[in-house]
Amino acid sequence: MSLNQFYGHEPGELAALDRTCLWHPFTQMAEYEPLVIVAGEGNYLVDAAGRRYLDGCASLWCNLHGHRRAELDRAVAEQLGRIAHSTLLGLSSPPAVELARRLVDLSPGDLNHAFFSDDGSTAVEAAIKIALQYHQQKPTPEPERTLYLSLANAYHGDTVGSVSVGGIDLFHAKYRPLLFQVGHVPTPWCYRCPLGLDREKCGLACADEMDRAVDAQAGQLAAFIIEPLVQGAAGMITQPEGYLRRVRAACDRAGCLMIADEVATGFGRTGSMFACEQEAVVPDLMCLAKGITGGYLPLAATLAREEVYAAFLGKRAERRTFFHGHTYTGNALAAAAGVASLEIFSAERVIENLPAKIERLGFALEKLRDRPHVGDIRRRGLMVGIELVADRASKREYAYAEAIGDRVCAAVRKRGLILRPLGDVIVLMPPLSITPEEIDFLVRATGEAIGEVTE
Ligand SMILES: *Cc1c(COP(=O)(O)O)cnc(C)c1O
């Protein structure tokens, strides 16, 4: 049997089957309108009717170099000609070794060991467990260190451990009976400061609050987990300069590990390869996923510093092993895509070419500032959140039922652009390969759609 691209179905039939058989993530299925993507070309997606859309959310924050990149296609195809998958539990593979070597080289400080898994959530789960076990097994054990701290409004994934360290009520509150206790410190969020202060005069009071929370539990803390520089799913909340350094200092004082969740910020999104670099911070554990394969295949890594890794070494009988691992961990096709993606970074000087794009994006966005319902525009590198408000003076939010973000994203779709909002925040997160002309289109189409829906 030959399977054509629609598996023998008419496009309309495909959409109907989608509604009946497929349960989509983070989607209200009772209101869902299918849009079936059949192909990708560079920074564009193509639907079943042949319409093209700029992929303005990088296929949910993971695509880096565009779709159908010849180098990535070839790397996966060549690996497919050898083997698709064999286990990393006790065996190895060239792409997994090479990707680990390159990640260790690229990452800051002595993050010298890569533990692979499949998704951002699993990279976080592994980090949480490694931190707990580390304190039990380090040279001077402190098994009483069992507590975790994270930021209010944090997002670290959807599995139960990563939800426990999360703090977005809409996503997380219903699962509270399943979760372990985690302390939250105030979100460093200048537009809606939880302390009611003004950035001009606050002296980074939120970091003082964070210090107090860490110091109050210093001896019991296993780890502090943070999305460095930008709290993505919270609404692209950008942190004030110096905050991340203060978290590193607090963790050092308390003797707990610092986990940097770079799942969203990693691989150039904020303008540097990793967000931590911008504050010269070396975390003890670093979680990577989303962009790690250039957006091709699911893969994740938890990088560990030398001292953390060393606590897991010993004779078999000592049971220091990290007893954790998923079936498809470090999959060979995904790792091959990961190596090829890092090759593109160096061959095309991707990071070096970002400042011009970032500047152009910043310039274009300035034109949206005066729109009457644009409350705040937050940006770090190529990560952008445009927060829409019902009233600008009071920063009053739209009612949830108004679904203002969804409506703006429906309006950009008619203009040939795919975006996905976070509540009332319109997110722009294009592939790093976006061109200057595409940047202008991205912002222009977004501005028009905001005008159409809100004015
Ligand atoms: C997306 C995301 C995750 C979860 O990654 P998945 O691959 O969806 O499991 C974790 N942390 C952050 C910061 C993210 O943005």
The ligand as a MOL file (V3000), in Angstrom:
LIG
                    3D

  0  0  0     0  0            999 V3000
M  V30 BEGIN CTAB
M  V30 COUNTS 15 15 0 0 0
M  V30 BEGIN ATOM
M  V30 1 C 8.4220 24.1870 27.1760 0
M  V30 2 C 9.1190 24.2700 28.4780 0
M  V30 3 C 9.2950 23.1430 29.2820 0
M  V30 4 C 8.6800 21.8070 28.9430 0
M  V30 5 O 9.2230 21.2610 27.7870 0
M  V30 6 P 8.4230 20.0790 27.0460 0
M  V30 7 O 9.3430 19.6640 25.9590 0
M  V30 8 O 7.1590 20.7040 26.5410 0
M  V30 9 O 8.1580 19.0260 28.0440 0
M  V30 10 C 10.0320 23.2620 30.4320 0
M  V30 11 N 10.5530 24.4410 30.8010 0
M  V30 12 C 10.4010 25.5620 30.0620 0
M  V30 13 C 11.0330 26.8200 30.5070 0
M  V30 14 C 9.6590 25.5200 28.8770 0
M  V30 15 O 9.4640 26.6340 28.1720 0
M  V30 END ATOM
M  V30 BEGIN BOND
M  V30 1 1 1 2
M  V30 2 1 2 3
M  V30 3 2 2 14
M  V30 4 1 3 4
M  V30 5 2 3 10
M  V30 6 1 4 5
M  V30 7 1 5 6
M  V30 8 2 6 7
M  V30 9 1 6 8
M  V30 10 1 6 9
M  V30 11 1 10 11
M  V30 12 2 11 12
M  V30 13 1 12 13
M  V30 14 1 12 14
M  V30 15 1 14 15
M  V30 END BOND
M  V30 END CTAB
M  END
